[in-house]
Amino acid sequence: MLRIIHQLTEVKTELQRICARTHDDQVVHKEATVREILHAVRRQGDQAVIQYTADFDGATLSADRLRLSGAELDAAYQQVSKGLLDAIRLACKNVEAFHRQRLPQSWVRFEDNGVVLGKRYTPVDRAGLYVPGGRAAYPSTVIMNAIPARVAGVPQVVMVTPPSQTGTVNSAVLVAAQEAGVTEIYRVGGAQAIGALAYGTETIPSVDVITGPGNIYVTLAKKLVFGTVGIDSLAGPSEVLVIADHTANPAHVAADLLAQAEHDPMAAAILITTSAPLAQRVAAEVDRQLIAHPRQTLTEKAIANYGLAVVVDSLEMAADLSNSFAPEHLQLEVAEPWDLLEHIRHAGAIFLGHSTPEAVGDYLAGPNHTLPTSGAARYASPLSTETFMKHSSLIQYSTEALQGVAGAIALLTDAEGLPSHGDSVQRRVQPESSREETPDI
């Protein structure tokens, strides 16, 4: 049953509890386990990866079977319907079109005094994409991670994903990877896959940046290898916050909450509404839609522990509570969503209006569905082409321009006690005869 809360102080306490749901004592124990796995992969390479894959996924592999073969990739196309292939290609097209709009451009500015300044963007050499398996297959995650890497110009895009106990990988995932431009695919998941991407093994080369969501072990592994490689974010369990007024359809709102809850037992599904009757109807509709739900057990657990319906006096108050939570997904199911948008400051992705369910963004609208979670939307952004790029600053000074700033630099270097910094400028702007030379000893 979806809990309904009216008391503001209780609401704030509950939102804080839900936001911090991954920060428990068990995480410390899991981090120790992940450290052990990463250490083993770094020392033993393929041997450790193969052993952990057998232990955790029940798949018996050899080093020559870690990478999927061309024949396996070709065969995957025979296992998906034409309709699914068309949908994958449509998603790839839309996601690519969106991310090309956000592709950073290098620039150079020439100033009158002989100063040239600029910024030069270049892609990383190798990107590693983690695609989760287990409870479900995620071809959409492949697309959302691989397409921005390809648009950024990354030459080599490597994907890892957990195999089944027989060593197979979902055909839709393999087709999506090929359509999205992945260049190598390895049947390995978990913390051991992150270790392989970060440190490299005899079979799996190391990469420069790792992206993609996973379970707590994957997230902790990404946290621990950060610095050796770049990462996109430390993604936690998924979450949605719906702001709704009396114009919202309770069946639609309930479906939106369940669409998030069915991801994971720790997924959060929150409704904030100005209508008490709507809250009651949504709670009843959640119960009704859960009957015979294919993922009923885990979905009910998520709703019971991290589901919430909040009744507030105004949409402005709803926006304030949403901003304090900084949700991964925010749906504005209100009569005038663009007016309410002016009050929203923190959210990973914002879905406006009654006809824009989160699923549109999850699959093929174009914007990325890899989003900041657990309050990180206060300071972080969705995955994008910039995730796979870095920029270098460009600086050029003419002799005249350097002379113009030499005095200011001298004052700053003196203040910091770094004489050679100042000397590196003075030797360029003062004639040799005017500088006092150090006598020979």
C-alpha positions in Angstrom: 0.0 0.0 0.0 1.3 3.5 -0.9 1.6 5.5 2.3 -0.1 8.9 2.3 1.4 11.7 4.4 0.0 15.2 5.1 2.3 16.4 7.9 5.2 18.5 6.5 7.8 17.6 9.1 7.1 13.9 8.6 7.4 14.5 4.8 10.8 16.1 5.1 12.0 13.3 7.4 10.8 10.6 5.0 12.3 12.3 1.9 15.7 12.5 3.7 15.4 8.8 4.6 14.6 7.7 1.1 17.4 9.9 -0.4 19.9 8.3 2.0 18.7 4.7 1.5 22.0 3.5 0.1 24.0 4.8 3.0 23.8 2.0 5.5 26.2 -0.2 7.5 26.0 -3.0 4.9 27.7 -0.8 2.3 30.9 -0.8 4.4 31.0 -4.6 4.3 30.3 -4.7 0.6 33.1 -2.1 -0.1 35.6 -4.4 1.6 34.4 -7.3 -0.7 34.7 -5.1 -3.8 38.3 -4.0 -2.8 39.2 -7.7 -2.6 37.7 -8.4 -6.0 39.5 -5.4 -7.6 42.8 -6.4 -6.0 42.5 -9.9 -7.4 41.6 -8.7 -10.9 44.6 -6.3 -10.9 47.0 -9.1 -9.8 45.5 -12.1 -11.6 43.8 -10.7 -14.7 41.7 -13.1 -16.7 42.0 -15.8 -14.0 40.3 -13.7 -11.4 37.6 -12.5 -13.9 36.8 -16.0 -14.9 36.7 -17.3 -11.3 34.4 -14.5 -10.1 32.1 -14.9 -13.1 31.7 -18.6 -12.1 31.1 -17.7 -8.5 28.6 -14.9 -9.0 27.0 -15.6 -12.3 27.3 -19.4 -12.4 28.9 -19.2 -15.9 31.9 -21.4 -16.7 34.1 -19.5 -19.2 37.6 -19.7 -20.6 39.8 -16.7 -21.6 39.0 -17.3 -25.3 35.3 -17.0 -24.6 35.3 -13.7 -22.7 35.0 -11.7 -25.9 31.9 -12.4 -28.0 32.7 -13.6 -31.4 31.5 -12.2 -34.7 29.4 -15.3 -35.4 27.6 -14.7 -32.0 27.0 -11.1 -32.9 25.6 -12.0 -36.3 23.4 -14.7 -34.9 21.8 -12.1 -32.5 20.1 -10.4 -35.4 18.3 -13.7 -36.2 16.9 -13.7 -32.7 15.1 -10.4 -32.7 12.0 -9.4 -34.5 11.9 -6.8 -37.3 9.7 -4.7 -35.2 12.2 -4.7 -32.3 15.1 -4.0 -34.7 13.2 -1.0 -36.1 12.5 0.3 -32.6 16.2 0.0 -31.7 17.2 1.9 -34.8 14.6 4.6 -34.1 16.0 5.0 -30.6 19.6 5.2 -31.9 18.5 7.8 -34.5 16.7 10.0 -31.9 19.5 9.7 -29.3 22.2 10.6 -31.8 20.2 13.6 -33.1 19.8 14.9 -29.5 23.4 14.4 -28.5 24.8 16.0 -31.7 23.1 19.2 -30.6 25.2 19.1 -27.4 28.6 18.3 -29.0 31.2 20.7 -27.6 33.0 22.7 -30.1 36.7 23.8 -29.9 37.2 27.5 -30.1 40.0 30.1 -30.4 39.9 33.8 -29.8 42.5 36.2 -31.3 42.9 39.4 -29.3 44.3 42.7 -30.6 47.4 42.7 -28.4 48.7 39.4 -29.8 47.1 37.1 -27.2 45.4 33.9 -28.4 43.2 32.0 -26.1 41.0 28.9 -26.7 39.7 25.6 -25.7 40.3 22.3 -27.6 38.0 19.3 -27.2 39.2 15.8 -27.8 37.6 12.4 -27.1 39.1 9.7 -24.9 40.8 6.9 -26.7 38.8 4.1 -25.2 35.4 4.1 -23.4 34.1 1.2 -21.3 30.3 0.7 -21.0 28.7 -1.3 -18.2 25.3 -2.8 -19.1 23.5 -4.5 -16.3 21.9 -7.9 -16.6 20.3 -10.1 -14.0 16.6 -9.1 -13.5 16.2 -7.7 -17.0 17.9 -7.0 -20.3 18.6 -3.4 -21.1 19.2 -2.6 -24.8 18.1 1.0 -24.0 21.1 1.4 -21.6 23.4 0.2 -24.4 22.1 2.9 -26.7 22.2 5.7 -24.0 25.8 5.0 -23.3 27.2 4.0 -26.6 25.7 6.7 -28.8 27.1 9.7 -26.9 30.5 8.0 -27.0 30.3 7.5 -30.7 29.1 11.1 -31.3 32.0 12.3 -29.2 34.4 10.5 -31.6 35.7 7.8 -29.2 37.6 5.4 -31.5 37.1 2.3 -29.3 33.9 1.6 -27.4 34.0 -1.5 -25.2 31.0 -3.1 -23.5 30.8 -5.5 -20.6 27.7 -7.2 -19.5 26.9 -10.2 -17.2 26.3 -13.5 -19.0 23.6 -16.1 -18.3 24.6 -19.3 -16.5 25.1 -20.8 -20.0 27.4 -18.0 -21.0 25.0 -16.3 -23.4 24.1 -12.6 -23.6 20.6 -11.3 -24.5 20.2 -10.9 -28.2 18.5 -7.5 -28.1 21.4 -6.2 -26.0 23.9 -7.5 -28.6 21.9 -6.0 -31.5 21.6 -2.6 -29.8 25.4 -2.7 -29.2 26.1 -3.2 -32.8 23.6 -0.6 -34.0 25.0 1.9 -31.5 28.6 1.5 -32.5 30.1 -0.7 -29.8 33.4 -2.1 -31.1 34.1 -4.9 -28.5 31.8 -6.9 -26.2 32.8 -9.0 -23.3 30.6 -11.4 -21.3 31.5 -10.4 -17.8 29.7 -8.3 -15.2 29.9 -7.2 -11.6 32.8 -5.6 -9.8 35.2 -7.9 -11.7 34.1 -6.3 -15.0 34.8 -2.8 -13.6 38.2 -4.0 -12.5 39.0 -5.4 -15.9 38.1 -2.2 -17.6 40.1 -0.1 -15.2 43.3 -2.2 -14.9 43.2 -4.3 -18.1 43.7 -8.1 -18.3 45.3 -10.4 -20.8 42.1 -10.3 -22.8 40.3 -7.1 -21.8 42.3 -3.9 -22.5 42.0 -1.0 -20.0 39.9 2.0 -20.9 40.0 5.7 -20.0 36.4 6.3 -18.8 33.7 3.9 -17.5 30.0 4.6 -17.7 26.8 2.8 -17.1 24.6 1.8 -14.1 24.8 -1.3 -12.0 24.1 -2.8 -8.6 25.8 -1.7 -5.4 28.9 -3.8 -6.1 29.3 -2.2 -9.5 28.8 1.3 -8.1 31.3 0.7 -5.3 33.8 -0.6 -7.8 33.4 2.5 -10.0 34.0 4.6 -6.9 37.2 2.7 -6.0 38.7 2.8 -9.5 38.0 6.5 -10.0 41.3 8.2 -10.5 42.7 5.3 -12.4 39.9 6.0 -14.9 37.2 8.5 -15.2 33.6 7.6 -14.4 30.2 9.1 -15.3 28.7 9.0 -11.8 27.9 6.8 -8.8 24.4 5.8 -9.8 22.2 4.6 -7.0 18.8 2.9 -7.2 16.4 4.5 -9.6 13.8 7.1 -8.5 10.9 9.1 -9.7 9.0 12.0 -8.2 5.6 13.0 -9.7 4.1 16.4 -9.0 0.4 16.2 -9.8 -2.6 18.4 -9.4 -6.4 17.6 -9.7 -6.1 17.3 -13.5 -3.9 14.2 -13.3 -5.2 10.8 -14.2 -4.8 8.5 -11.1 -4.3 5.4 -13.2 -1.5 7.1 -15.2 0.2 8.4 -12.1 0.1 4.9 -10.5 1.5 3.4 -13.6 4.3 6.0 -13.6 5.2 5.1 -9.9 5.2 1.4 -10.6 7.3 1.9 -13.8 10.0 3.0 -11.4 9.4 0.6 -8.6 9.6 -2.4 -10.9 13.3 -1.7 -11.5 14.7 -2.7 -8.1 13.5 -3.3 -4.5 15.3 -0.1 -3.5 13.8 2.0 -6.2 11.9 5.1 -5.0 8.4 6.2 -6.2 7.1 9.4 -4.8 3.9 11.4 -5.5 3.5 15.0 -4.3 0.1 16.4 -5.0 -2.2 19.3 -4.1 -5.2 17.0 -4.3 -6.0 14.6 -1.3 -8.7 12.8 -3.4 -6.1 12.1 -6.1 -3.6 10.7 -3.5 -6.3 8.3 -2.3 -7.2 7.2 -5.8 -3.6 6.7 -6.8 -2.9 4.6 -3.8 -5.9 2.4 -4.6 -4.8 2.2 -8.3 -1.3 1.1 -7.3 -2.8 -1.8 -5.4 -5.0 -2.7 -8.3 -2.2 -2.6 -10.9 0.1 -4.7 -8.6 -2.3 -7.6 -8.8 -0.7 -10.3 -11.0 2.2 -7.9 -11.8 5.0 -9.9 -13.5 7.5 -8.4 -11.1 5.2 -8.2 -8.1 7.4 -9.2 -5.3 10.2 -6.7 -5.9 7.8 -4.0 -7.0 5.7 -4.4 -3.8 8.9 -4.2 -1.7 10.0 -0.9 -3.4 6.5 0.6 -2.9 6.3 -0.6 0.8 9.8 0.8 1.7 10.3 3.7 -0.6 6.9 4.6 -2.0 5.2 7.7 -0.8 2.2 10.0 -1.5 2.5 13.5 -0.1 -0.4 16.0 0.1 0.6 19.7 0.1 -1.2 23.0 0.0 0.4 24.4 -3.2 2.4 23.5 -6.2 5.1 25.9 -5.1 5.4 23.8 -1.9 5.6 20.7 -4.0 8.4 22.3 -6.1 10.3 23.2 -2.9 10.1 19.6 -1.6 11.1 18.3 -5.0 14.1 20.6 -5.1 15.2 19.4 -1.7 15.0 15.7 -2.9 16.6 16.5 -6.3 15.0 13.5 -8.1 16.6 11.5 -10.9 13.2 11.7 -12.8 10.7 14.4 -12.2 7.2 14.3 -13.8 5.1 17.4 -13.8 1.6 16.1 -14.3 -0.2 19.4 -13.8 -2.4 21.6 -15.9 0.4 24.2 -16.6 3.7 22.3 -16.4 5.8 25.1 -18.0 4.6 27.5 -15.4 5.7 25.1 -12.6 9.0 24.5 -14.4 10.1 28.0 -13.3 10.1 26.8 -9.7 12.2 23.7 -10.4 16.0 23.9 -9.8 17.2 20.3 -9.3 16.3 17.3 -11.3 18.0 14.8 -13.7 15.3 14.8 -16.3 12.0 16.7 -16.3 8.9 15.3 -18.1 6.3 17.9 -18.7 2.6 17.3 -19.1 0.1 14.5 -18.9 1.2 12.8 -22.1 4.9 12.5 -21.2 5.5 9.4 -19.2 9.1 8.8 -18.1 9.2 5.7 -20.4 9.4 8.1 -23.4 12.7 9.4 -22.1 13.9 6.0 -20.9 13.7 4.6 -24.4 13.8 6.9 -27.4 12.9 10.6 -27.0 16.6 11.4 -27.3 17.9 12.9 -24.0 20.0 10.5 -22.0 18.4 8.2 -19.4 21.7 7.8 -17.4 20.9 10.4 -14.7 22.2 11.6 -11.3 20.5 9.8 -8.4 20.3 10.1 -4.6 20.3 13.9 -4.6 23.2 14.3 -7.0 21.1 16.3 -9.4 21.9 19.2 -7.0 25.3 19.4 -8.7 25.5 16.8 -11.5 24.0 16.4 -15.0 22.9 13.5 -17.2 25.4 11.5 -19.2 26.3 13.3 -22.4 29.0 13.6 -25.1 31.0 15.7 -22.6 31.4 12.5 -20.4 33.6 11.0 -23.2 35.6 14.2 -23.9 38.1 16.4 -22.2 39.3 19.8 -23.1 42.8 21.4 -23.2 43.2 25.2 -22.7 45.1 27.0 -25.6 47.3 30.0 -24.7 49.6 32.0 -26.8 51.2 35.4 -26.0 53.2 37.7 -28.3 56.3 39.3 -26.9 54.4 42.6 -26.6 51.5 41.0 -24.8 53.9 39.3 -22.3 55.6 42.7 -21.7 52.3 44.2 -20.8 51.6 41.7 -18.0 55.1 41.0 -16.8 54.8 43.4 -13.9 51.6 41.9 -12.6 53.1 38.4 -12.9 56.2 39.5 -11.0 54.1 40.9 -8.1 52.1 37.6 -7.9 55.1 35.3 -8.1 56.8 37.4 -5.3 53.8 37.1 -3.2 53.8 33.4 -3.5 57.6 33.0 -3.1 58.2 31.4 -6.4 61.1 33.3 -8.0 61.7 31.0 -11.0 58.1 31.6 -12.1 58.9 35.3 -12.2 62.3 34.7 -13.8 60.7 32.7 -16.6 58.8 35.9 -17.6 61.6 38.4 -17.0 64.1 36.6 -19.1 61.8 37.0 -22.0 60.9 40.6 -21.6 64.2 42.2 -20.5 67.2 42.5 -22.8 70.1 40.3 -21.9 72.3 43.3 -21.1 69.9 44.8 -18.6 69.6 41.7 -16.4 72.0 41.2 -13.6 73.8 37.9 -14.2 74.8 35.6 -11.4 78.6 35.8 -11.0 80.7 32.7 -11.7 81.9 30.9 -8.6 
